[in-house]
Amino acid sequence: MSGDNDAHWATSGFEIERSYGPDSRDGWDPPTELGEAGEFPFTRGPYPNMYRGRFWTMRQYAGFGSATQTNQRFRDLLDAGQTGLSVAFDLPTQMGLDSDAPLAAGEVGKVGVAIDTIADMRLLLAGIPLADVSTSMTINSTAAILLLMYELVAEEQGVPAQQLRGTVQNDILKEYIARGTYIYPVQESMRLVTDLFAYCAAEMPRWNTISISGYHIREAGSTAAQEIAFTISNGLAYVEAAAEAGLDIDEFAPRLSFFWNSHNHLFEEVAKFRAARRIWARLMRDRMGAVNPASWRMRFHTQTAGSTLTAQQPLGNVVRTAYQAMAAALGGTQSLHTNSYDEALGLPTDASAKLALRTQQILAYESGVGDTVDPLAGSYYVEAMTDEVEAAAMALIEEIDHLGGAVSAIDSGFQSGQIEDAAYRYAQDIDNGAKTVVGANRFTEAGVDHVDILTIDPALERAQVAAVSTTRAERDQAAVSRALSAVTESARSDGNLLYPMKEALRAMATVGEVARALGTVFGSYRAGS
């Protein structure tokens, strides 16, 4: 492509100079801006030895159809060398709907695993040693419900809650900004978030209580700077809400984690990860008043960018994903999911999921990317871009502050409006050819590559609906009713909601029933209302 196209020499939000040198770093102070890995401001990474100690956790996101099918996928990935689990739930589960709910029709098991009761969670985790495996669960509105089911199954396996390791996404604010799987109004949803913080502090101290997510913000079309700014502003809102609920910042903040997107521009993404760590460290220390260095340390999971995958020439997605994974490793991620090449067409097949895992393993064990800490540190280009991303993100954080913080900004539509504008500009650049997408708008080919696609048997939904009916018929309904009433009464008071919710789930209440018991008091959220 010729150099006369200015858009070619740009990232998601910044113009790129022809070259970078000492003049690009006038006034730069490495001890202040970089420090050492494992030390404030954590630009170079959250831990001193980074991947020389151990590689990032290879945590492939998986879930489809029934709990039994997903359990088999988990076992296959663990046998192939995966080092952590990551659970994708179907939309009804995410929205607090049972599989037999009218609104769930046609969606059961389609984009994740269907979980209605603890019986499903038992099948999902059958034969998996929960004392040894860390598990991430991508779930938000119903995060507390699914976490409690996980804890109950661990109890049945004889694993104390204090030993359980993993992360529950539990990031409801980004749902109002970019994704839409919310149930309750914002303040009531925030209560569930902070109750989960308090519950885990008391019962599950090794569990990461939230994964504050920029991933879906970027997938909706944001720039790199917007992804950082909106996500960190959400993080500050959670910290403030927890403090207002009486929690000690230095007790809960070390268990906070983040979830970032790794997009196409390798150097901008590396700069984004480094800038995000530095911003969080400074804000937690200087604004929020945390004194424990572990509260300043940003740890994060990364997933390669699903929105960049193309249905055209899908094998090209293998290459895209590999470079995005490299950006995550160069940026210092703590765990990583690599997308499968066929995800623009459907759910990953066994073969494509294994190839995605092999991509990570080749990166870790053959590329040398983890041999030294922060290998791009000191690069004129990367350091200049890190500063530029940080400055742009901080300007947006200050705008959100002026609007009254993340929750008030959500109510005003600020974040969603910014994302929509950025997504429109990005789409225009692709349409007019200013941004090349290989195989889609340049280097195209006639015809369509044949790719085997995983399909979900419609019989699965019928079987799942029948299983819910059987559970309702066989359980002690009086015990369930009493337990659900206790959930509703707790919602009317200021007690921690998770304790009565756990007892309701133990009694075989369904996800939908517990969600409705809360909704009786909380009501529901309608965008724009």
C-alpha positions as CSV (number, residue, x, y, z in Angstrom):
1,M,0.0,0.0,0.0
2,S,1.4,3.4,-0.9
3,G,2.5,5.8,1.8
4,D,0.2,8.6,0.6
5,N,-2.7,7.2,2.5
6,D,-2.6,9.0,5.9
7,A,-5.1,6.5,7.5
8,H,-2.6,3.7,6.9
9,W,-0.2,5.4,9.3
10,A,-2.6,5.5,12.3
11,T,-3.7,3.3,15.1
12,S,-7.2,3.3,16.5
13,G,-6.8,6.9,17.7
14,F,-3.3,8.2,17.0
15,E,-1.2,9.3,14.1
16,I,2.1,7.5,13.8
17,E,5.3,9.4,13.1
18,R,7.6,8.3,10.3
19,S,10.2,7.4,13.0
20,Y,10.9,7.8,16.7
21,G,14.1,8.8,18.4
22,P,15.6,10.5,21.4
23,D,13.7,13.7,20.5
24,S,10.4,11.8,21.0
25,R,11.4,11.2,24.7
26,D,12.3,14.8,25.8
27,G,11.9,15.0,29.6
28,W,11.2,11.3,29.9
29,D,12.1,9.9,33.3
30,P,12.5,6.1,33.2
31,P,12.6,5.5,37.0
32,T,9.3,7.4,37.3
33,E,7.5,6.2,34.2
34,L,8.8,2.6,34.1
35,G,10.3,1.5,37.4
36,E,11.0,-2.2,37.7
37,A,8.5,-5.0,36.9
38,G,6.6,-5.8,40.1
39,E,7.0,-2.3,41.5
40,F,5.0,0.9,41.2
41,P,3.8,2.0,38.7
42,F,3.9,-1.5,37.3
43,T,4.4,-0.3,33.7
44,R,6.7,-3.2,33.0
45,G,4.5,-5.8,34.6
46,P,2.8,-6.8,37.9
47,Y,5.5,-9.4,38.9
48,P,9.3,-9.1,39.1
49,N,10.1,-12.2,36.9
50,M,7.0,-12.3,34.8
51,Y,7.1,-15.3,32.4
52,R,10.5,-16.4,33.7
53,G,8.6,-17.6,36.7
54,R,5.8,-19.2,34.8
55,F,3.9,-18.5,31.6
56,W,0.6,-16.9,31.5
57,T,-2.4,-19.2,32.2
58,M,-3.7,-20.7,28.9
59,R,-7.4,-20.3,29.5
60,Q,-9.5,-21.2,26.4
61,Y,-13.1,-19.9,26.7
62,A,-15.5,-22.8,26.0
63,G,-19.1,-23.6,26.5
64,F,-21.9,-24.8,24.2
65,G,-24.9,-27.0,24.3
66,S,-25.3,-29.2,27.4
67,A,-23.2,-29.3,30.5
68,T,-22.1,-32.8,29.5
69,Q,-20.9,-31.7,26.1
70,T,-19.0,-28.7,27.5
71,N,-17.4,-31.0,30.2
72,Q,-16.0,-33.1,27.4
73,R,-14.6,-30.0,25.7
74,F,-13.0,-29.0,29.0
75,R,-11.4,-32.4,29.4
76,D,-10.1,-32.4,25.8
77,L,-8.5,-29.0,26.3
78,L,-7.0,-29.9,29.7
79,D,-5.6,-33.1,28.1
80,A,-4.1,-30.9,25.3
81,G,-2.2,-28.8,27.9
82,Q,-4.6,-26.0,28.8
83,T,-3.8,-24.7,32.3
84,G,-7.2,-23.1,33.3
85,L,-10.9,-23.3,32.6
86,S,-13.0,-20.5,31.2
87,V,-16.8,-21.1,31.0
88,A,-19.1,-19.5,28.4
89,F,-22.8,-19.5,29.4
90,D,-25.7,-19.3,27.0
91,L,-27.8,-16.2,26.8
92,P,-30.7,-17.4,28.9
93,T,-28.3,-18.3,31.8
94,Q,-26.7,-14.8,31.4
95,M,-30.1,-13.1,31.6
96,G,-31.5,-15.1,34.5
97,L,-33.9,-17.1,32.5
98,D,-34.5,-20.9,32.8
99,S,-34.3,-23.0,29.7
100,D,-38.1,-23.4,29.7
101,A,-38.8,-19.7,29.8
102,P,-40.7,-18.4,26.7
103,L,-37.9,-15.8,26.1
104,A,-35.3,-18.5,26.1
105,A,-36.8,-20.4,23.1
106,G,-34.2,-20.9,20.4
107,E,-31.3,-19.7,22.5
108,V,-30.7,-22.6,24.8
109,G,-27.1,-23.8,24.5
110,K,-26.4,-21.7,21.4
111,V,-23.6,-19.3,22.5
112,G,-22.6,-21.1,25.7
113,V,-23.6,-23.9,28.1
114,A,-27.1,-24.0,29.5
115,I,-27.1,-24.1,33.3
116,D,-30.5,-24.1,35.1
117,T,-29.8,-25.9,38.4
118,I,-26.9,-27.2,40.5
119,A,-27.5,-30.5,38.8
120,D,-26.3,-29.0,35.5
121,M,-23.2,-27.5,37.4
122,R,-22.4,-31.0,38.7
123,L,-22.4,-32.3,35.1
124,L,-20.3,-29.4,33.9
125,L,-17.6,-30.0,36.5
126,A,-17.7,-33.8,36.7
127,G,-14.3,-35.3,37.0
128,I,-12.5,-31.9,37.1
129,P,-10.3,-31.5,40.2
130,L,-11.5,-28.1,41.4
131,A,-8.8,-28.0,44.1
132,D,-6.1,-27.9,41.3
133,V,-7.7,-26.0,38.4
134,S,-8.5,-22.3,38.3
135,T,-11.8,-21.4,36.6
136,S,-13.0,-18.2,35.0
137,M,-16.7,-17.7,34.5
138,T,-17.9,-15.1,32.0
139,I,-21.1,-14.1,33.7
140,N,-22.4,-10.8,35.0
141,S,-26.1,-10.3,36.0
142,T,-26.3,-13.8,37.4
143,A,-22.6,-13.9,38.5
144,A,-23.4,-14.5,42.2
145,I,-25.8,-17.4,41.3
146,L,-23.3,-19.2,39.2
147,L,-20.4,-18.7,41.6
148,L,-22.5,-20.1,44.5
149,M,-23.3,-23.2,42.3
150,Y,-19.6,-23.7,41.7
151,E,-18.9,-23.5,45.4
152,L,-21.7,-26.0,46.2
153,V,-20.3,-28.5,43.7
154,A,-16.8,-28.0,45.2
155,E,-18.2,-28.7,48.6
156,E,-19.7,-32.0,47.2
157,Q,-16.2,-32.8,45.9
158,G,-14.8,-32.2,49.4
159,V,-12.9,-29.0,48.3
160,P,-13.1,-26.2,50.9
161,A,-14.2,-22.8,49.5
162,Q,-10.9,-21.4,50.9
163,Q,-9.0,-23.4,48.3
164,L,-11.0,-22.4,45.2
165,R,-9.1,-20.3,42.7
166,G,-10.6,-18.5,39.7
167,T,-12.4,-15.4,38.6
168,V,-16.0,-14.4,38.1
169,Q,-16.5,-11.6,35.6
170,N,-19.2,-9.8,37.7
171,D,-18.8,-6.6,35.7
172,I,-22.3,-5.2,35.3
173,L,-21.4,-1.6,34.4
174,K,-20.0,-2.6,31.0
175,E,-23.3,-4.4,30.3
176,Y,-25.1,-1.1,30.4
177,I,-22.4,0.5,28.2
178,A,-21.7,-2.1,25.5
179,R,-23.3,-5.5,25.8
180,G,-26.8,-5.5,27.3
181,T,-27.1,-8.6,29.4
182,Y,-28.4,-6.7,32.4
183,I,-31.5,-7.5,34.5
184,Y,-31.8,-5.0,37.4
185,P,-31.4,-1.2,37.7
186,V,-27.8,0.0,38.1
187,Q,-27.8,0.6,41.9
188,E,-29.4,-2.8,42.7
189,S,-26.9,-4.5,40.4
190,M,-24.1,-2.7,42.2
191,R,-25.3,-4.1,45.4
192,L,-25.0,-7.7,44.1
193,V,-21.4,-6.8,43.0
194,T,-20.3,-5.5,46.4
195,D,-22.1,-8.3,48.3
196,L,-20.1,-10.8,46.2
197,F,-16.9,-8.9,47.1
198,A,-17.8,-9.2,50.8
199,Y,-18.9,-12.8,50.6
200,C,-15.6,-13.9,48.9
201,A,-13.5,-11.9,51.4
202,A,-15.1,-14.0,54.1
203,E,-15.6,-17.4,52.4
204,M,-13.4,-17.6,49.2
205,P,-10.3,-15.5,49.8
206,R,-8.4,-16.8,46.8
207,W,-11.1,-16.0,44.4
208,N,-10.9,-13.0,42.1
209,T,-14.2,-11.2,42.7
210,I,-14.5,-9.3,39.5
211,S,-12.9,-9.1,36.0
212,I,-13.4,-5.5,35.0
213,S,-13.9,-5.8,31.3
214,G,-12.7,-3.7,28.5
215,Y,-13.1,-6.6,26.1
216,H,-16.7,-6.0,25.2
217,I,-16.2,-2.3,25.1
218,R,-13.6,-2.8,22.4
219,E,-15.7,-5.4,20.6
220,A,-18.5,-2.8,20.4
221,G,-16.2,-0.5,18.4
222,S,-14.2,1.6,20.9
223,T,-10.7,2.9,20.4
224,A,-7.8,1.6,22.6
225,A,-7.9,4.8,24.7
226,Q,-11.7,4.5,25.2
227,E,-11.3,0.9,26.2
228,I,-8.9,1.8,29.0
229,A,-10.8,4.9,30.1
230,F,-14.3,3.4,30.3
231,T,-13.0,0.2,31.9
232,I,-10.9,1.9,34.6
233,S,-13.7,4.4,35.3
234,N,-15.9,1.4,35.9
235,G,-13.3,-0.1,38.2
236,L,-13.1,3.1,40.2
237,A,-16.9,3.0,40.6
238,Y,-16.7,-0.5,42.0
239,V,-14.0,0.5,44.4
240,E,-16.1,3.5,45.6
241,A,-19.2,1.4,45.9
242,A,-17.4,-1.3,48.0
243,A,-15.9,1.4,50.2
244,E,-19.3,2.9,50.8
245,A,-20.6,-0.5,51.7
246,G,-18.0,-0.6,54.5
247,L,-15.4,-2.8,52.9
248,D,-11.7,-2.1,53.5
249,I,-10.1,-1.1,50.1
250,D,-6.8,-3.0,50.9
251,E,-8.7,-6.1,51.7
252,F,-10.8,-6.4,48.5
253,A,-8.7,-4.5,45.9
254,P,-5.9,-7.1,45.6
255,R,-8.6,-9.5,44.3
256,L,-9.8,-7.2,41.5
257,S,-8.7,-8.2,38.0
258,F,-9.2,-6.9,34.5
259,F,-10.1,-8.3,31.1
260,W,-8.7,-6.7,28.0
261,N,-9.1,-7.1,24.2
262,S,-6.0,-7.6,22.1
263,H,-6.8,-6.0,18.8
264,N,-4.9,-5.8,15.5
265,H,-2.3,-3.0,15.9
266,L,0.4,-4.9,17.7
267,F,2.3,-1.9,19.0
268,E,-0.7,0.1,20.1
269,E,-2.0,-2.9,22.0
270,V,1.3,-3.4,23.8
271,A,1.3,0.3,24.7
272,K,-2.3,0.0,25.9
273,F,-1.6,-2.8,28.3
274,R,1.4,-0.9,29.8
275,A,-0.5,2.4,30.0
276,A,-3.5,0.7,31.7
277,R,-1.3,-0.8,34.5
278,R,0.3,2.6,35.1
279,I,-3.0,4.5,35.2
280,W,-4.6,2.0,37.6
281,A,-1.6,2.1,39.9
282,R,-1.5,5.9,40.2
283,L,-5.3,6.2,40.6
284,M,-5.5,3.5,43.3
285,R,-2.6,5.0,45.3
286,D,-3.1,8.7,44.8
287,R,-6.9,9.0,44.4
288,M,-8.4,6.1,46.2
289,G,-5.8,6.0,49.0
290,A,-4.9,2.3,48.9
291,V,-1.7,1.7,50.8
292,N,-1.1,-2.0,50.0
293,P,1.0,-2.3,46.8
294,A,-1.1,-5.3,45.9
295,S,-4.1,-2.9,45.6
296,W,-2.2,-0.9,43.0
297,R,-1.2,-3.9,40.9
298,M,-3.3,-4.5,37.8
299,R,-3.6,-8.2,36.9
300,F,-5.5,-9.1,33.7
301,H,-6.8,-11.7,31.3
302,T,-6.7,-11.0,27.6
303,Q,-8.7,-12.4,24.7
304,T,-7.9,-11.9,21.1
305,A,-10.3,-9.8,19.1
306,G,-13.4,-11.7,17.9
307,S,-14.6,-8.6,16.0
308,T,-11.5,-8.8,13.7
309,L,-12.2,-12.3,12.5
310,T,-13.4,-12.6,8.9
311,A,-15.8,-15.1,7.4
312,Q,-13.8,-14.6,4.2
313,Q,-10.6,-16.7,4.0
314,P,-11.1,-17.8,7.6
315,L,-7.6,-19.5,7.8
316,G,-6.2,-16.0,7.8
317,N,-7.7,-15.7,11.3
318,V,-5.1,-18.0,12.6
319,V,-2.5,-15.4,11.7
320,R,-4.5,-12.5,13.1
321,T,-5.0,-14.4,16.4
322,A,-1.3,-15.3,16.6
323,Y,-0.2,-11.6,16.3
324,Q,-2.9,-10.5,18.8
325,A,-1.7,-13.1,21.2
326,M,1.9,-11.9,20.8
327,A,0.8,-8.4,21.7
328,A,-0.9,-9.7,24.8
329,A,2.3,-11.5,25.9
330,L,4.5,-8.5,25.1
331,G,2.1,-6.4,27.1
332,G,2.4,-8.7,30.1
333,T,-1.0,-10.5,30.4
334,Q,-1.6,-13.0,33.2
335,S,-3.9,-15.3,31.2
336,L,-4.9,-15.5,27.6
337,H,-7.7,-16.9,25.4
338,T,-6.9,-17.2,21.7
339,N,-10.0,-17.2,19.4
340,S,-10.5,-20.1,17.0
341,Y,-10.3,-19.3,13.2
342,D,-13.9,-20.4,12.5
343,E,-15.7,-18.2,15.0
344,A,-16.9,-15.7,12.4
345,L,-18.9,-18.7,11.1
346,G,-20.0,-20.5,14.2
347,L,-18.9,-22.0,17.5
348,P,-15.4,-23.5,17.4
349,T,-15.0,-27.2,16.5
350,D,-12.8,-29.5,18.5
351,A,-10.1,-29.1,15.9
352,S,-10.2,-25.3,15.7
353,A,-10.2,-25.0,19.5
354,K,-7.2,-27.2,19.8
355,L,-5.3,-25.2,17.1
356,A,-6.1,-22.0,19.0
357,L,-4.5,-23.5,22.1
358,R,-1.5,-24.7,20.1
359,T,-1.1,-21.1,18.9
360,Q,-0.5,-20.1,22.6
361,Q,1.8,-23.0,23.2
362,I,4.0,-22.2,20.2
363,L,4.1,-18.6,21.3
364,A,5.1,-19.5,24.8
365,Y,7.6,-22.3,24.2
366,E,9.1,-21.5,20.8
367,S,9.1,-17.8,20.2
368,G,11.2,-16.6,23.1
369,V,8.6,-13.9,23.9
370,G,8.8,-14.6,27.6
371,D,12.5,-14.9,28.0
372,T,13.0,-11.4,29.4
373,V,10.7,-9.0,31.2
374,D,9.0,-6.3,29.1
375,P,11.2,-6.8,26.0
376,L,10.0,-3.6,24.3
377,A,10.8,-1.3,27.2
378,G,12.9,1.7,26.2
379,S,11.7,1.5,22.5
380,Y,11.3,5.2,21.4
381,Y,8.1,4.1,19.6
382,V,6.5,2.0,22.3
383,E,7.3,4.4,25.1
384,A,6.0,7.4,23.1
385,M,2.8,5.5,22.3
386,T,2.4,4.3,25.9
387,D,2.5,8.0,27.0
388,E,0.1,9.0,24.2
389,V,-2.5,6.3,25.1
390,E,-2.2,7.1,28.8
391,A,-2.8,10.8,28.1
392,A,-5.8,10.2,25.9
393,A,-7.3,7.7,28.4
394,M,-6.8,10.1,31.3
395,A,-8.5,12.9,29.4
396,L,-11.6,10.7,29.0
397,I,-11.5,9.6,32.7
398,E,-11.5,13.3,33.6
399,E,-14.6,13.8,31.4
400,I,-16.3,11.0,33.1
401,D,-15.4,12.5,36.5
402,H,-16.9,15.8,35.5
403,L,-20.1,13.9,34.7
404,G,-20.2,12.5,38.2
405,G,-18.5,9.2,37.6
406,A,-19.1,6.1,35.6
407,V,-22.7,5.4,36.8
408,S,-23.8,9.0,36.1
409,A,-22.0,8.9,32.7
410,I,-23.8,5.7,31.8
411,D,-27.2,7.4,32.6
412,S,-26.2,10.3,30.3
413,G,-25.2,7.9,27.5
414,F,-21.7,9.3,27.3
415,Q,-19.7,6.1,26.9
416,S,-22.1,4.4,24.5
417,G,-22.2,7.6,22.4
418,Q,-18.4,7.7,22.2
419,I,-18.2,4.1,21.3
420,E,-20.8,4.4,18.5
421,D,-18.9,7.3,17.0
422,A,-15.6,5.4,17.0
423,A,-17.3,2.3,15.6
424,Y,-18.8,4.3,12.8
425,R,-15.4,5.8,11.9
426,Y,-13.8,2.4,11.9
427,A,-16.5,1.0,9.6
428,Q,-16.1,3.9,7.3
429,D,-12.4,3.3,7.0
430,I,-13.0,-0.3,6.1
431,D,-15.7,0.6,3.6
432,N,-13.6,3.2,1.8
433,G,-10.4,1.1,1.9
434,A,-8.5,3.4,4.2
435,K,-8.1,0.4,6.5
436,T,-7.2,-2.9,4.9
437,V,-8.9,-6.2,6.0
438,V,-7.1,-8.9,4.1
439,G,-9.6,-11.1,2.3
440,A,-12.5,-8.8,3.0
441,N,-11.8,-5.5,1.3
442,R,-8.3,-6.3,-0.2
443,F,-6.6,-9.4,-1.6
444,T,-10.1,-10.9,-2.1
445,E,-10.8,-14.2,-3.8
446,A,-13.9,-15.5,-5.6
447,G,-15.8,-18.4,-3.9
448,V,-16.0,-19.4,-0.3
449,D,-13.6,-21.6,1.6
450,H,-15.2,-24.7,3.0
451,V,-15.0,-24.8,6.8
452,D,-16.7,-27.4,9.0
453,I,-19.1,-25.7,11.4
454,L,-20.2,-26.9,14.8
455,T,-24.0,-27.0,15.0
456,I,-26.1,-27.4,18.1
457,D,-28.7,-30.2,17.8
458,P,-32.2,-28.8,18.4
459,A,-32.9,-31.8,20.5
460,L,-30.6,-30.4,23.2
461,E,-33.1,-27.6,24.0
462,R,-35.9,-30.1,24.4
463,A,-33.8,-32.3,26.7
464,Q,-32.8,-29.3,28.8
465,V,-36.4,-28.1,29.2
466,A,-37.4,-31.7,30.2
467,A,-34.6,-31.8,32.8
468,V,-35.8,-28.5,34.4
469,S,-39.3,-30.0,34.6
470,T,-38.0,-33.2,36.2
471,T,-36.1,-31.2,38.8
472,R,-39.1,-29.2,39.7
473,A,-41.2,-32.3,40.0
474,E,-38.7,-34.2,42.2
475,R,-37.5,-31.5,44.6
476,D,-39.0,-30.5,48.0
477,Q,-41.1,-27.6,46.7
478,A,-42.0,-26.3,50.2
479,A,-38.2,-26.0,51.0
480,V,-37.6,-24.2,47.8
481,S,-40.4,-21.8,48.4
482,R,-39.1,-21.0,51.9
483,A,-35.6,-20.5,50.6
484,L,-36.8,-18.2,47.8
485,S,-38.8,-16.1,50.3
486,A,-35.7,-15.7,52.3
487,V,-33.9,-14.3,49.2
488,T,-36.7,-11.8,48.7
489,E,-36.7,-10.7,52.3
490,S,-32.9,-10.3,52.3
491,A,-33.3,-8.1,49.2
492,R,-35.6,-5.8,51.2
493,S,-33.0,-5.5,54.0
494,D,-29.3,-4.7,53.9
495,G,-28.0,-8.3,54.6
496,N,-25.6,-10.0,52.3
497,L,-27.7,-11.6,49.5
498,L,-25.4,-14.5,48.8
499,Y,-26.0,-16.4,51.9
500,P,-29.8,-17.0,51.4
501,M,-29.2,-17.4,47.6
502,K,-26.8,-20.2,48.4
503,E,-29.4,-22.0,50.5
504,A,-32.0,-21.6,47.7
505,L,-29.7,-23.1,45.2
506,R,-28.8,-26.0,47.5
507,A,-32.5,-26.7,47.8
508,M,-32.5,-27.0,43.9
509,A,-34.0,-23.6,43.1
510,T,-33.3,-22.7,39.5
511,V,-31.3,-19.7,38.1
512,G,-34.5,-18.1,36.9
513,E,-36.3,-18.6,40.2
514,V,-33.5,-17.0,42.2
515,A,-33.2,-14.1,39.7
516,R,-37.0,-13.5,40.0
517,A,-36.9,-13.6,43.8
518,L,-34.5,-10.7,43.6
519,G,-36.4,-9.0,40.9
520,T,-39.5,-8.9,43.0
521,V,-37.8,-6.2,45.1
522,F,-35.2,-4.8,42.6
523,G,-37.4,-4.4,39.5
524,S,-35.8,-4.4,36.1
525,Y,-33.7,-2.0,33.9
526,R,-34.9,-0.6,30.6
527,A,-32.4,1.3,28.5
528,G,-33.4,4.9,28.0
529,S,-36.1,4.8,30.7
